[in-house]
Amino acid sequence: MNEIIWVRKSRQEKILEDLILSSKMVDEDILFEVKKYYQNNSFHNYLHALKTASYVLYLNPDKFNLMEIKSLLLAALYHDARHKWKVHKLDEFISLDIALESIDKLTKENKIFWIDSSIIRGAIIWTVFISRWKNSNKYWIILWDFDIWVLWEDIVNFLYYSFPLALEFWQSIETFLTETQRWYFKYLMSINRDIIISPEARGVLPNSYQVITEFCRISLEKKLEMFDYLKNKDITLEEFRDFFSKTILS
């Protein structure tokens, strides 16, 4: 496929950084450390890590204590560290090594405390796509659920965050939108009819099946128009939402 320049969404990164920092579970130094390990990939990048981590903040605090949430938050921030443009089977192990070394350094600097390293280790390793069906640990399942790019709050989030995955698949956007995503939906539904498997993730993201239905109803022409608008502009999710409304309703 012809090379497409995907502009980094720095302004949306800042929005998610501010959200995560407002939790007081990590500080700016920790996010700066995390950011060093993400390359400028189209999809497996710092923005994806922030988005995945942001979902952890919405877990029910009556069911998860501070240590559990903080550990999952750190696992989410590091889970794709140093992923290359094209996905490799050992990426999760590379990310885990980076996470443990980095977290150990931050712990010695008194930047990180009160975490469960077993949650972090398992959650990162079990984001491996093909191993999902074997999993039984609730922490690992939760991060896997949050990591999968189809599980967004609504159709606009889904399109904004999943469009660039076509570039890492080394496919044309047309192939990605007409074949790959539909195959992926069928695979997810063969694992679980409700798409989201864990009740904890379902509580945070209840509309995933509806998102798939809405996606399939949008014409390829409209999807390509939105992709073209998104690919070369540093626009925020809300700006894309405005464009989406005008494009779909026009």
ZAMARGU-4260 file (C-alpha; in steps of 0.2 Angstrom, whole numbers, plus 5000, padded with zeros to 4 digits):
<rodrens>
0) 5000/5000/5000 | 5006/5018/4997 | 5014/5026/5012 | 5002/5037/5022 | 5008/5050/5034
5) 4998/5048/5050 | 4999/5064/5060 | 5002/5062/5079 | 4987/5067/5089 | 4997/5077/5102
10) 4982/5088/5108 | 4972/5073/5112 | 4986/5065/5121 | 4986/5081/5132 | 4968/5079/5136
15) 4971/5061/5141 | 4986/5065/5151 | 4977/5078/5161 | 4963/5065/5164 | 4975/5052/5171
20) 4985/5065/5181 | 4969/5071/5189 | 4967/5054/5197 | 4983/5057/5207 | 4989/5039/5204
25) 5004/5045/5193 | 5012/5061/5191 | 5020/5070/5176 | 5037/5062/5179 | 5029/5045/5177
30) 5020/5049/5161 | 5036/5057/5154 | 5045/5041/5158 | 5032/5030/5150 | 5031/5041/5134
35) 5050/5038/5131 | 5046/5020/5126 | 5033/5023/5113 | 5038/5026/5095 | 5028/5036/5083
40) 5018/5021/5076 | 5001/5024/5069 | 4992/5014/5081 | 5002/5005/5095 | 5008/5022/5101
45) 5007/5033/5117 | 4990/5039/5113 | 4984/5021/5112 | 4992/5018/5129 | 4984/5033/5137
50) 4967/5028/5130 | 4968/5011/5137 | 4974/5017/5154 | 4960/5030/5155 | 4947/5016/5155
55) 4955/5009/5171 | 4950/5025/5180 | 4932/5020/5178 | 4933/5003/5187 | 4921/5002/5201
60) 4930/5008/5217 | 4919/4998/5228 | 4925/4982/5219 | 4944/4987/5217 | 4955/4994/5230
65) 4968/5008/5226 | 4982/4996/5224 | 4973/4985/5211 | 4968/5001/5201 | 4985/5009/5202
70) 4993/4992/5196 | 4981/4990/5181 | 4984/5009/5177 | 5003/5006/5176 | 5001/4990/5166
75) 4990/4999/5154 | 5002/5013/5152 | 5017/5001/5148 | 5007/4987/5139 | 5013/4992/5121
80) 5030/5000/5126 | 5042/5000/5111 | 5030/4991/5099 | 5036/4992/5082 | 5026/4997/5067
85) 5022/4979/5062 | 5016/4969/5077 | 5028/4955/5082 | 5024/4940/5093 | 5036/4944/5106
90) 5031/4962/5108 | 5022/4959/5125 | 5038/4952/5132 | 5048/4967/5127 | 5035/4978/5134
95) 5035/4969/5151 | 5054/4970/5152 | 5053/4988/5149 | 5039/4991/5162 | 5048/4981/5176
100) 5064/4990/5173 | 5056/5007/5172 | 5044/5004/5187 | 5059/4998/5197 | 5069/5014/5194
105) 5053/5025/5198 | 5051/5015/5214 | 5068/5018/5219 | 5065/5036/5216 | 5050/5036/5227
110) 5039/5040/5212 | 5029/5024/5213 | 5023/5014/5228 | 5009/5003/5234 | 5007/4992/5218
115) 5006/4974/5215 | 5019/4968/5202 | 5010/4952/5199 | 4995/4961/5192 | 5007/4972/5181
120) 5016/4956/5174 | 5001/4946/5170 | 4991/4960/5163 | 5004/4965/5151 | 5008/4947/5145
125) 4990/4943/5143 | 4986/4957/5131 | 4993/4944/5118 | 4978/4943/5106 | 4978/4924/5102
130) 4979/4919/5120 | 4963/4928/5126 | 4952/4913/5127 | 4964/4904/5139 | 4963/4918/5152
135) 4955/4916/5169 | 4963/4930/5179 | 4951/4945/5181 | 4964/4958/5181 | 4972/4951/5165
140) 4955/4950/5157 | 4951/4968/5161 | 4966/4975/5153 | 4964/4963/5138 | 4946/4970/5136
145) 4951/4988/5137 | 4966/4985/5125 | 4956/4978/5111 | 4953/4993/5099 | 4934/4989/5095
150) 4929/4992/5113 | 4926/5010/5113 | 4912/5020/5121 | 4903/5025/5105 | 4905/5025/5086
155) 4915/5041/5085 | 4928/5035/5098 | 4929/5019/5088 | 4933/5027/5072 | 4945/5040/5079
160) 4956/5027/5088 | 4954/5012/5076 | 4957/5020/5059 | 4976/5020/5060 | 4977/5002/5063
165) 4975/4999/5045 | 4993/5006/5043 | 5000/4993/5055 | 4991/4979/5045 | 5000/4985/5030
170) 4983/4986/5021 | 4974/4999/5011 | 4961/5008/5021 | 4948/5001/5009 | 4953/4983/5013
175) 4954/4987/5031 | 4936/4994/5032 | 4928/4981/5020 | 4936/4965/5025 | 4948/4965/5040
180) 4936/4974/5053 | 4922/4963/5048 | 4933/4947/5050 | 4938/4954/5067 | 4921/4957/5073
185) 4916/4939/5068 | 4931/4933/5078 | 4926/4942/5093 | 4908/4936/5093 | 4915/4918/5091
190) 4923/4921/5108 | 4909/4930/5117 | 4892/4935/5110 | 4892/4951/5120 | 4910/4956/5113
195) 4916/4962/5130 | 4919/4946/5141 | 4922/4953/5159 | 4907/4961/5168 | 4920/4974/5175
200) 4924/4980/5157 | 4906/4979/5152 | 4902/4991/5166 | 4914/5003/5159 | 4910/5000/5140
205) 4892/4994/5139 | 4889/4999/5120 | 4902/4989/5110 | 4889/4978/5101 | 4880/4994/5096
210) 4896/5002/5090 | 4899/4987/5078 | 4881/4988/5071 | 4883/5007/5069 | 4900/5005/5060
215) 4893/4992/5048 | 4879/5004/5043 | 4890/5018/5038 | 4894/5018/5019 | 4912/5015/5013
220) 4912/5032/5005 | 4908/5041/5022 | 4921/5031/5031 | 4934/5035/5018 | 4930/5053/5019
225) 4932/5053/5038 | 4948/5044/5037 | 4955/5057/5025 | 4950/5071/5036 | 4958/5062/5052
230) 4974/5056/5044 | 4984/5072/5042 | 4977/5084/5055 | 4981/5085/5074 | 4963/5086/5079
235) 4955/5081/5095 | 4942/5068/5097 | 4928/5081/5100 | 4934/5090/5084 | 4932/5074/5075
240) 4915/5071/5083 | 4909/5088/5075 | 4915/5082/5058 | 4907/5065/5060 | 4891/5073/5064
245) 4892/5084/5049 | 4898/5070/5037 | 4885/5057/5043 | 4870/5069/5044 | 4874/5078/5027
</rodrens>
